[in-house]
Amino acid sequence: MNSSSVLFICGSVEPGRDGVGDYARRLAAGLQQRGVRVLLVATHEEDLRNVVEETQREGDSVIPTLRLPESLGATERERLLVRQIKDFQPDWVSLQYVPYSFAKNGVPWQFALTLRRLAGLASFEIMFHELWLRHRPVTDLKGRAIGAAQRLVTLQMIKMLQPLVIHTHIPINRDALIARGLAVSPLPLFANIGHVQDATASGTEKGPSTYRVAFFSRLESPPPVQSALQAIEKWCTQSSLRLEVALLGGGKARVTAAAETIQEAVPSAIVLPVGYLSAEGVSAWLATCDVALTPIPRHSLGKSGTVAAFLEHGLPVIAPINRVDQDPFFRTELNRLVMDTFDPMHTREAKSGFANGKIELENLERTTNRFMTDLSLTGSSVGDPERIPSNS
């Protein structure tokens, strides 16, 4: 049986610097391991000056990759994309869509015109990581105008490409598209940092009377986050526990600023400005934490690789910013792992569910299987995964 083939289109695939690119690479690796031919194409790489053909590694997989600079003219970008699709001859093109990935102003009308030339060259699947700006205050005239323009471009792009499959990570995006008469399938997000067994990192030791809160990647601490920390601090004081707050990921300046703000909000806490770590280091730290705290709005948690990493490591999540009355996950049992405010009883119940294996989390294998089913992909051991089709 001949293998199916998928060409992924992203804005950027710079490893570790673009969450959507990292997601696409991991999904491509999952498909490749099942015998599906894959090719990763980045159309708007900010830090490149020339077209780059390379291979990128994801675990044991080697993913052929084409990277086009953001500075490339629209006509040349279109020519290279058309040529690449004709050379690779994919069964499917998977568009990993985020408006700001394809235009700095968030309104990718020029790229939408480019995509029009690709229609009909293969079957299209669109993964909507983001749609358009919504729920802006009445006074935010600029945000509302950008959101309206984004919505127009997005809906016109769908009309042009006529995708056979539309995916999204979160219910709020699914509902917005369904309201416009589109068929949408959920494709849950897997963690960007997997649980590394026996991972070690210096400084992770924690005493039995310590309660450790994890921040990872998003280190902002607006008032609702500070209030949640203060509630944890109060409970720790009543329970004779020492509160520690671990700031994982981010550059030195950002970590230092976050540490100062958090220390001011919870003076009795020990703030640990850990900063940037390898994936194994992050896993080692998360394994020592008791609960996670995030400034990501609750309805968006299901599209956050950071939140998926918290859950992967058995951490219930406090998400105190709740702007929209919408569950973050498609599955009820995952929604129950999220709290608007700190609740020690809820936290203990969630931790018990993790420990007893009662909670089945999303992972790369589940997502890959769902993706293959939705696109009716077939696998095969035929093919050279390291070959990059020529675009000359």
Secondary structure, 3 states (H helix, E strand, C coil): CCCCEEEEEECCCCCCCCHHHHHHHHHHHHHHHCCCEEEEEEEEECCCCCCEEEEEEECCEEEEEEEEECCCCHHHHHHHHHHHHHHHCCCEEEEEECHHHCCCCCCCHHHHHHHHHHCCCCEEEEEECCCCCCCCCCCCHHHHHHHHHHHHHHHHHHHHHCCCEEEECCHHHHHHHHCCCCCCEECCCCCCCCCCCCCCCCCCCCCCCEEEEEEECCCCCCHHHHHHHHHHHHHHHHCCCEEEEEEECCCHHHHHHHHHHHHHHCCCCEEEEEECCCHHHHHHHHCCCCEEECCCCHHHHHHCHHHHHHHHCCCCEECCCCCCCCCCCCCHHHHCCEECCCCHHHHHHHHHHHHCCCCCCCCHHHHHHHHHHHHCCCCCCCCCCCCCCCCC
